[in-house]
Amino acid sequence: MQEGLSSVFLPFNFYISMISLIVAAAENNAIGKNNQLLWHLPNDLKFFKNTTWGMPVVMGRKTYESVNKPLPGRFNIVITRQADWKAEEVIVATDLTDALKKAGETNCKETFIIGGGEIYKQGIEIADKIYITRVHAVLDGDTFFPAIDEAKWALAASQDFAVDDKHAFAYSFQTWVKK
Ligand SMILES: NC(=O)c1ccc[n+]([C@@H]2O[C@H](COP(=O)([O-])OP(=O)(O)OC[C@H]3O[C@@H](n4cnc5c(N)ncnc54)[C@H](OP(=O)(O)O)[C@@H]3O)[C@@H](O)[C@H]2O)c1
């Protein structure tokens, strides 16, 4: 149990973790098309895996089905309105609030909202932090990350990477925190 207010005032089985969005988005905020990603960036996949390892990952049913298997080494929580939807090794949630409650029950220090567009739109309203890999290209997508409102969010860290033989686009790992 975490030290601090949550351990003092909340029932012992309810734990408030940090809520973070993690996403890769183009300059125009495109994140996907036809239920697929728009790029293959191995360093971003490594960053995603390292950052989320061991933690709860919350996603919409369409994002789950685009991967179609649980992410190993993480608590997979899938949000759907379908009462009978299920998948092996997946925790099913009826909405974002239910997903965050179930994520809290894992007692992990951070919960990651991992997409897609519909879930990011809901999640950005309540998140504490955004890890965004900004892909430096304007791309044709059908799904978008919400614009980051700089009145509400501050850029805390940014690291730039150039095109190389494994990465067709330049990209930046950025961390934004709620003001
Ligand atoms: N670039 C990135 O970092 C990244 C990350 C993740 C995903 N993506 C891309 O994003 C796209 C998928 O995003 P998407 O917006 O189409 O779908 P999504 O957000 O993954 O999932 C949408 C589904 O979630 C469920 N849902 C949403 N809001 C709900 C609520 N309030 N209560 C209960 N259920 C709710 C519904 O499932 P039911 O229809 O089953 O009820 C809905 O159809 C794909 O192209 C994927 O590749 C990109």
Ligand as a Chemical Component Dictionary entry (heavy atoms), coordinates in Angstrom:
data_LIG
# 
_chem_comp.id                   LIG 
_chem_comp.type                 NON-POLYMER 
_chem_comp.pdbx_formal_charge   0 
_chem_comp.three_letter_code    LIG 
# 
loop_
_chem_comp_atom.comp_id 
_chem_comp_atom.atom_id 
_chem_comp_atom.alt_atom_id 
_chem_comp_atom.type_symbol 
_chem_comp_atom.charge 
_chem_comp_atom.model_Cartn_x 
_chem_comp_atom.model_Cartn_y 
_chem_comp_atom.model_Cartn_z 
_chem_comp_atom.pdbx_ordinal 
LIG N1  N1  N 0  -0.736  5.133  -31.900 1  
LIG C1  C1  C 0  -1.086  4.630  -30.719 2  
LIG O1  O1  O 0  -0.387  4.828  -29.722 3  
LIG C2  C2  C 0  -2.339  3.801  -30.599 4  
LIG C3  C3  C 0  -2.630  3.182  -29.384 5  
LIG C4  C4  C 0  -3.809  2.432  -29.297 6  
LIG C5  C5  C 0  -4.639  2.313  -30.408 7  
LIG N2  N2  N 1  -4.309  2.933  -31.572 8  
LIG C6  C6  C 0  -5.183  2.854  -32.751 9  
LIG O2  O2  O 0  -6.479  3.354  -32.383 10 
LIG C7  C7  C 0  -7.455  2.714  -33.189 11 
LIG C8  C8  C 0  -8.557  2.160  -32.294 12 
LIG O3  O3  O 0  -9.172  3.251  -31.590 13 
LIG P1  P1  P 0  -10.765 3.456  -31.613 14 
LIG O4  O4  O 0  -11.069 4.842  -31.125 15 
LIG O5  O5  O -1 -11.307 3.039  -32.942 16 
LIG O6  O6  O 0  -11.290 2.346  -30.572 17 
LIG P2  P2  P 0  -10.920 2.056  -29.028 18 
LIG O7  O7  O 0  -10.907 3.332  -28.268 19 
LIG O8  O8  O 0  -9.739  1.162  -28.951 20 
LIG O9  O9  O 0  -12.165 1.152  -28.597 21 
LIG C9  C9  C 0  -13.470 1.642  -28.759 22 
LIG C10 C10 C 0  -14.409 0.667  -28.068 23 
LIG O10 O10 O 0  -14.248 0.763  -26.654 24 
LIG C11 C11 C 0  -15.481 0.574  -26.012 25 
LIG N3  N3  N 0  -15.849 1.822  -25.320 26 
LIG C12 C12 C 0  -15.470 3.093  -25.609 27 
LIG N4  N4  N 0  -15.997 3.951  -24.710 28 
LIG C13 C13 C 0  -16.717 3.201  -23.836 29 
LIG C14 C14 C 0  -17.477 3.499  -22.667 30 
LIG N5  N5  N 0  -17.599 4.769  -22.219 31 
LIG N6  N6  N 0  -18.091 2.501  -22.007 32 
LIG C15 C15 C 0  -17.950 1.211  -22.425 33 
LIG N7  N7  N 0  -17.234 0.853  -23.535 34 
LIG C16 C16 C 0  -16.632 1.845  -24.216 35 
LIG C17 C17 C 0  -16.482 0.215  -27.104 36 
LIG O11 O11 O 0  -16.395 -1.182 -27.260 37 
LIG P3  P3  P 0  -17.652 -2.072 -27.771 38 
LIG O12 O12 O 0  -17.910 -1.639 -29.179 39 
LIG O13 O13 O 0  -17.172 -3.490 -27.659 40 
LIG O14 O14 O 0  -18.783 -1.761 -26.834 41 
LIG C18 C18 C 0  -15.888 0.935  -28.307 42 
LIG O15 O15 O 0  -16.307 0.427  -29.556 43 
LIG C19 C19 C 0  -6.697  1.662  -34.007 44 
LIG O16 O16 O 0  -6.384  2.192  -35.290 45 
LIG C20 C20 C 0  -5.429  1.436  -33.219 46 
LIG O17 O17 O 0  -4.363  0.956  -34.031 47 
LIG C21 C21 C 0  -3.169  3.672  -31.690 48 
# 
loop_
_chem_comp_bond.comp_id 
_chem_comp_bond.atom_id_1 
_chem_comp_bond.atom_id_2 
_chem_comp_bond.value_order 
_chem_comp_bond.pdbx_ordinal 
LIG N1  C1  SING 1  
LIG C1  O1  DOUB 2  
LIG C1  C2  SING 3  
LIG C2  C3  SING 4  
LIG C2  C21 DOUB 5  
LIG C3  C4  DOUB 6  
LIG C4  C5  SING 7  
LIG C5  N2  DOUB 8  
LIG N2  C6  SING 9  
LIG N2  C21 SING 10 
LIG C6  O2  SING 11 
LIG C6  C20 SING 12 
LIG O2  C7  SING 13 
LIG C7  C8  SING 14 
LIG C7  C19 SING 15 
LIG C8  O3  SING 16 
LIG O3  P1  SING 17 
LIG P1  O4  DOUB 18 
LIG P1  O5  SING 19 
LIG P1  O6  SING 20 
LIG O6  P2  SING 21 
LIG P2  O7  DOUB 22 
LIG P2  O8  SING 23 
LIG P2  O9  SING 24 
LIG O9  C9  SING 25 
LIG C9  C10 SING 26 
LIG C10 O10 SING 27 
LIG C10 C18 SING 28 
LIG O10 C11 SING 29 
LIG C11 N3  SING 30 
LIG C11 C17 SING 31 
LIG N3  C12 SING 32 
LIG N3  C16 SING 33 
LIG C12 N4  DOUB 34 
LIG N4  C13 SING 35 
LIG C13 C14 SING 36 
LIG C13 C16 DOUB 37 
LIG C14 N5  SING 38 
LIG C14 N6  DOUB 39 
LIG N6  C15 SING 40 
LIG C15 N7  DOUB 41 
LIG N7  C16 SING 42 
LIG C17 O11 SING 43 
LIG C17 C18 SING 44 
LIG O11 P3  SING 45 
LIG P3  O12 DOUB 46 
LIG P3  O13 SING 47 
LIG P3  O14 SING 48 
LIG C18 O15 SING 49 
LIG C19 O16 SING 50 
LIG C19 C20 SING 51 
LIG C20 O17 SING 52 
# 
